[in-house]
Amino acid sequence: MGSLKMHMRTHTGEKSNRCDKCNKHFSRLGYLKIHMRTHTGEKPYRCEECSKQFRTPGHLKSHMRTHTGEKPYRCEECGRQFSELHSLKNHMRTHTGEKPYRCEECSKQFGELGSLKSHMRTHTGEKPYKCEECSKRFCQLNYLKRHMRYHTGEKQYECEQCSKQFVELGALTSHMRTHTGEKPYKCEECSKEFSELCSLKKHTRTHTGEKPYKCEHCSKQFSTLGSMKIHMRTHTGEKPYSCEECSKQFGDPSTLKKHLRTHTGEKPYKCEECSRQFSDRSSLRKHMRTHTGEKPYKCEVCSKQFSQAGSLKVHMRTHTGEKPYTCDHDGCNKKFSALGNLKVHMRTHTHEKR
């Protein structure tokens, strides 16, 4: 009779057993006793393999499968196996498309309750997981675990091609494309292909003109965070990249790389028209205009066009009257609008013949 009474509560919804700590109600006394352990901290069930303790025999049973590798729950759709029934139920939603958990803020739906809880933190800003090394906080535990590897130096993902190691699986996946040449991300505007999604996103801004990163000092905007960080050094004066040949310092690695070619003489950029070689890509682009006749820089005052931005800048001084270059020879103080004109003038003092 007692078993029937308890069963009937599954139909009536009666929960006559109340927790005097939090007022939560239960249909069975046994359920209440198990719940009480969340308040007392009691964990009477112990794993004989690793000594970890649990509140219920069911939790211990599930845990034991991490040691035995047993996966008794099998998906009939794809044959994948799981150690716990709830994991199988969550997985089944990938086949059915069911998303029973809905965000009340933005109506986004999720297949798992845990995913909804994690998502809610994007609205609340809650970051409950804290790094003990640097105090940085994270909204998800797996983000913290991944971050911790940067402190420990752990790189558990290794490339089978070149043995390079990575902190994150995603980084290894992206790296593998350097070997395969795969470029799965395609720009819908110009059909250019990219090996990484973030590279496609950056590239897309060249079409949209979007510049989401703004300098707090001068309000200049940038399409990438890296570009803004490099720009910030023009304000701070920071030059963290040093040339090992002459100790000259630079604000970004690409400028150092270009500078190093002044020492090595390397000129990797070659003109296909005349075979002239250049140390940097921008110089090749400027040179190509001597073949194409392209003059993309136009004076807004007189409509004269120029092949280089620097030439337009010098030309503008004929309108503004600006002469920023001053001769400092024996009080001459003559001023010039272009550096080249100053150099020519200096020869009148030195009597140098070109």
ZIFEN-V475876 format. One record per residue. RES is the residue in one letter. SS is DSSP state (h for helix, s for strand, l for the rest). PHI is phi in degrees with one decimal (NA if undefined). OMEGA is omega in whole degrees, 0 to 359 (999 if undefined). Layout:
# ZIFEN-V475876
res;ss;phi;omega
RES;SS;PHI;OMEGA
RES;SS;PHI;OMEGA
This chain:
# ZIFEN-V475876
res;ss;phi;omega
M;l;NA;181
G;h;-62.3;179
S;h;-65.7;179
L;h;-64.9;179
K;h;-60.5;179
M;h;-63.0;180
H;h;-63.7;182
M;h;-59.3;180
R;h;-66.9;176
T;h;-68.5;178
H;h;-90.9;184
T;h;-83.1;182
G;l;79.6;181
E;l;-66.3;177
K;l;-132.4;188
S;l;-90.4;182
N;s;-102.7;187
R;s;-109.6;174
C;l;-80.9;182
D;l;-81.4;178
K;l;-92.5;185
C;l;-130.3;177
N;l;67.2;176
K;l;-71.7;183
H;s;-109.6;182
F;s;-135.0;181
S;l;-79.4;182
R;l;-129.2;179
L;h;-64.1;180
G;h;-61.6;178
Y;h;-65.7;178
L;h;-64.4;180
K;h;-62.4;178
I;h;-64.2;179
H;h;-60.4;182
M;h;-57.8;180
R;h;-67.7;176
T;h;-69.4;177
H;h;-90.0;184
T;h;-84.2;182
G;l;80.7;181
E;l;-66.9;177
K;l;-135.0;189
P;l;-79.6;184
Y;s;-106.0;189
R;s;-117.5;177
C;l;-77.2;182
E;l;-75.8;181
E;l;-82.6;187
C;l;-127.2;177
S;l;70.0;176
K;l;-66.4;184
Q;s;-114.2;185
F;s;-137.2;182
R;l;-81.4;184
T;l;-128.3;177
P;h;-64.0;178
G;h;-64.8;178
H;h;-65.8;177
L;h;-64.0;181
K;h;-59.9;178
S;h;-64.0;180
H;h;-62.4;183
M;h;-57.8;180
R;h;-69.2;175
T;h;-69.5;177
H;h;-89.7;184
T;h;-83.9;183
G;l;78.3;181
E;l;-65.4;177
K;l;-134.0;188
P;l;-79.5;184
Y;s;-105.3;188
R;s;-117.4;177
C;l;-77.8;182
E;l;-76.5;180
E;l;-80.7;187
C;l;-123.7;177
G;l;81.0;179
R;l;-67.7;184
Q;s;-115.8;185
F;s;-135.3;180
S;l;-83.8;182
E;l;-131.7;182
L;h;-63.9;181
H;h;-66.0;177
S;h;-66.9;177
L;h;-64.3;180
K;h;-61.0;177
N;h;-62.1;181
H;h;-63.0;182
M;h;-57.4;180
R;h;-69.1;176
T;h;-70.1;177
H;h;-89.7;184
T;h;-83.6;182
G;l;78.8;181
E;l;-66.9;177
K;l;-133.5;188
P;l;-79.6;184
Y;s;-105.0;187
R;s;-118.4;178
C;l;-77.4;181
E;l;-75.0;181
E;l;-82.8;187
C;l;-126.2;177
S;l;69.8;176
K;l;-66.0;183
Q;s;-114.4;186
F;s;-136.6;180
G;l;-83.2;182
E;l;-129.6;179
L;h;-63.7;179
G;h;-61.0;179
S;h;-66.6;177
L;h;-64.9;180
K;h;-59.6;179
S;h;-63.3;180
H;h;-61.7;182
M;h;-57.3;181
R;h;-70.1;175
T;h;-70.3;177
H;h;-90.2;184
T;h;-84.3;183
G;l;77.7;181
E;l;-66.5;176
K;l;-132.1;188
P;l;-79.1;184
Y;s;-104.3;187
K;s;-113.7;176
C;l;-78.8;181
E;l;-75.2;181
E;l;-83.5;186
C;l;-126.6;177
S;l;69.4;176
K;l;-67.1;184
R;s;-114.2;184
F;s;-136.2;181
C;l;-85.9;179
Q;l;-131.8;182
L;h;-63.6;181
N;h;-66.1;175
Y;h;-66.3;178
L;h;-64.1;180
K;h;-59.8;179
R;h;-64.7;179
H;h;-61.6;182
M;h;-59.1;181
R;h;-66.1;177
Y;h;-71.1;176
H;h;-83.3;184
T;h;-80.2;182
G;l;80.9;181
E;l;-66.7;177
K;l;-130.8;189
Q;l;-86.2;181
Y;s;-107.9;185
E;s;-118.5;178
C;l;-74.8;181
E;l;-74.4;182
Q;l;-83.6;187
C;l;-126.5;178
S;l;69.0;176
K;l;-66.4;184
Q;s;-112.4;185
F;s;-136.9;179
V;l;-75.6;185
E;l;-119.0;178
L;h;-63.6;179
G;h;-59.9;179
A;h;-66.6;177
L;h;-65.5;180
T;h;-58.6;178
S;h;-64.8;180
H;h;-61.1;182
M;h;-56.9;180
R;h;-69.9;175
T;h;-69.6;177
H;h;-89.4;184
T;h;-84.9;183
G;l;77.8;181
E;l;-65.9;177
K;l;-134.1;188
P;l;-79.9;184
Y;s;-107.0;187
K;s;-117.6;177
C;l;-75.2;181
E;l;-74.7;181
E;l;-82.7;187
C;l;-124.3;177
S;l;69.8;176
K;l;-65.5;184
E;s;-112.1;184
F;s;-135.5;180
S;l;-85.1;181
E;l;-129.3;180
L;h;-64.2;181
C;h;-63.1;178
S;h;-67.5;177
L;h;-64.3;180
K;h;-61.5;178
K;h;-62.8;181
H;h;-62.6;182
T;h;-56.6;180
R;h;-66.3;176
T;h;-70.6;177
H;h;-90.0;184
T;h;-82.7;183
G;l;77.9;181
E;l;-65.6;177
K;l;-133.4;188
P;l;-78.7;184
Y;s;-106.5;187
K;s;-116.2;177
C;l;-73.0;181
E;l;-73.1;183
H;l;-88.2;186
C;l;-127.5;178
S;l;67.5;175
K;l;-65.7;183
Q;s;-112.9;185
F;s;-135.7;181
S;l;-83.5;179
T;l;-130.5;179
L;h;-64.4;179
G;h;-60.6;179
S;h;-64.3;179
M;h;-67.2;180
K;h;-61.0;178
I;h;-64.3;178
H;h;-60.7;182
M;h;-56.5;181
R;h;-69.0;175
T;h;-69.9;177
H;h;-89.5;184
T;h;-83.3;183
G;l;80.0;182
E;l;-67.5;177
K;l;-134.9;188
P;l;-79.5;184
Y;s;-106.7;187
S;s;-115.9;177
C;l;-77.5;181
E;l;-74.4;181
E;l;-83.6;187
C;l;-126.2;178
S;l;68.0;176
K;l;-64.2;185
Q;s;-112.8;185
F;s;-137.1;182
G;l;-84.6;179
D;l;-144.0;186
P;h;-65.9;181
S;h;-66.4;178
T;h;-67.1;176
L;h;-62.8;181
K;h;-60.4;177
K;h;-63.9;181
H;h;-60.7;182
L;h;-58.9;179
R;h;-69.5;175
T;h;-69.8;177
H;h;-88.6;184
T;h;-84.4;183
G;l;78.4;181
E;l;-64.9;177
K;l;-134.7;188
P;l;-79.9;183
Y;s;-105.2;188
K;s;-115.8;177
C;l;-77.0;181
E;l;-74.7;180
E;l;-82.5;187
C;l;-125.3;177
S;l;69.9;176
R;l;-66.6;184
Q;s;-113.8;184
F;s;-135.5;182
S;l;-81.7;178
D;l;-141.4;185
R;h;-63.7;182
S;h;-63.2;178
S;h;-66.2;177
L;h;-64.1;179
R;h;-60.2;179
K;h;-62.7;181
H;h;-62.5;183
M;h;-57.8;180
R;h;-69.3;176
T;h;-70.7;177
H;h;-90.8;185
T;h;-84.3;183
G;l;77.6;181
E;l;-65.0;177
K;l;-133.1;188
P;l;-80.5;184
Y;s;-105.6;187
K;s;-115.8;177
C;l;-75.0;182
E;l;-74.5;181
V;l;-87.1;185
C;l;-121.7;177
S;l;69.0;176
K;l;-65.9;183
Q;s;-114.0;184
F;s;-136.6;181
S;l;-84.8;181
Q;l;-129.7;180
A;h;-63.3;180
G;h;-63.7;179
S;h;-66.3;177
L;h;-63.7;181
K;h;-60.9;178
V;h;-65.3;180
H;h;-60.6;182
M;h;-58.1;180
R;h;-68.5;176
T;h;-70.0;177
H;h;-91.3;184
T;h;-86.1;183
G;l;80.3;181
E;l;-67.3;177
K;l;-134.8;187
P;l;-80.3;184
Y;s;-104.8;185
T;s;-115.2;176
C;l;-77.0;182
D;l;-106.2;182
H;l;-85.3;173
D;l;44.5;175
G;l;71.3;179
C;l;-65.7;175
N;l;57.4;177
K;l;-68.8;185
K;s;-111.2;182
F;s;-138.5;180
S;l;-85.2;181
A;l;-129.9;181
L;h;-63.3;180
G;h;-60.8;179
N;h;-67.0;177
L;h;-64.1;181
K;h;-61.7;178
V;h;-63.1;180
H;h;-62.5;183
M;h;-59.4;181
R;h;-70.1;177
T;h;-71.6;176
H;h;-87.9;185
T;h;-88.1;184
H;l;62.1;179
E;l;-73.1;176
K;l;-108.8;184
R;l;-69.1;999
